[in-house]
């Protein structure tokens, strides 16, 4: 395996195996994820859909991110980072900490499978708005407790 991982082809294959293992969720866990997203869990995590939406559309006006269509591995890493305290957020840290690793994996896979909704047709995107979005993505907006994406 070490020899295979040293080549670029081997690295690409290994990445595919890791990505596939992150994306696959047993059917029972998928149902559990839908329940968590829609209803929350008794251990204290509220329904994800309350903020992020049932289809992961988010709420741009409230700076709640869209999750639909994002990579399951990325979403799981973020949830794990909130859960273990590497990433701090007053809302997400206690929620992610309440979920088990399997529940976080299932929720990440659920939102990754949701379709991305397209923006309203004809809506203009001026350069100032795009620049502001880029700055928030890069550094966050700590006046509103919004971390950067990196």
HELIX and SHEET records of a PDB file:
HELIX    1   1 UNK A    2  UNK A    6  1                                   5    
HELIX    2   2 UNK A    8  UNK A   23  1                                  16    
HELIX    3   3 UNK A   27  UNK A   39  1                                  13    
HELIX    4   4 UNK A   49  UNK A   52  1                                   4    
HELIX    5   5 UNK A   60  UNK A   62  5                                   3    
HELIX    6   6 UNK A   72  UNK A   83  1                                  12    
HELIX    7   7 UNK A   92  UNK A   98  1                                   7    
HELIX    8   8 UNK A  101  UNK A  112  1                                  12    
HELIX    9   9 UNK A  127  UNK A  139  1                                  13    
HELIX   10  10 UNK A  142  UNK A  144  5                                   3    
SHEET    1   A 2 UNK A 140  UNK A 141  0                                        
SHEET    2   A 2 UNK A 146  UNK A 147 -1                                        
END                                                                             
